[in-house]
Amino acid sequence: MKARLFLIPTPIASDTVLQTLPASVLEVVPTIRFFLVENIRTARRFLASLKQNIPIDDLTFVEIGKHSDPTVVLTQYKSWVEAGTTIGLMSEAGCPAIADPGNVWVQWAHQWGAEVLPLVGPSSLMLALMGSGLHGQCFAFHGYLPIDTQARVQKLKWLEKQSAALHQTQLFIETPFRNQTLWKDLLQHCHKNTWLSIAANLTAPDQLISTYRIGQWHQKNFAPPKVPCVFLLMS
């Protein structure tokens, strides 16, 4: 039997917004007994939130976070694939392998001949792009910007040039406690006519999506919240 790897999306805001998951997720997840997850504790909590009578204590979880031994994970993972197992890959929030290290495990699934089955679900990047009003036919995601101030400013200026040259929306994220520092650099170093959008807590009752030119942002008394945000730039 050919192994299958299901890519399982999870809610972005919290486990209380299960309405953001399609019925297919609720149908497939209870049939899986083996999981690759970023964090076992949050994975178990998510499965319990589905209220599908999943026997959580009978499931097998392997953590793939940054503190895991990749050799050990790879050995266990390969044995599952060779046995024709159905496996679930789950990130902490949103879609696996998108702004997420899970892509390497998807690559191995392809290499070993497993069937890869991505399930539809919420993605903060796509929702932010949709809600920004910026160009959605040509865009690029850059992950986290440099921590060093000078390098970060240089990166922002490069992103502006790329956006103008390619008519391309630039997306990036930041650690919540550095949101305000990044915001200050954006307003100080980007051109006043550049579009800047910010999206936070998407799908939650208090979600934020707002888009203005840099010059307009200067006139507003706004500070980004200390939560995961998506920033979008368009020259």
Buried (B, 14 or more C-beta within 10 A) or exposed (E): EEBBBBBBBBBBBBBEBBEBBEEEBEEBBBEBBBBBBBBBEBBBEBBEBBEEEBEEEEBEBBBBEEEEEEEEBBEEBBEBBEEEBBBBBBBBBBBBBBBBEBBEBBEBBEEBEBEBBBBEBBBBBBBBBBBBBBBEEEBEBBEEBEEEEEEBBBBBEEBBEBBEEBEBBBBBBBEBEBBBBBBEBBBEBBEEEBBBBBBBBBBBEEBBBBBBBBBEBEEEEBEBBEEBBBBBBBB
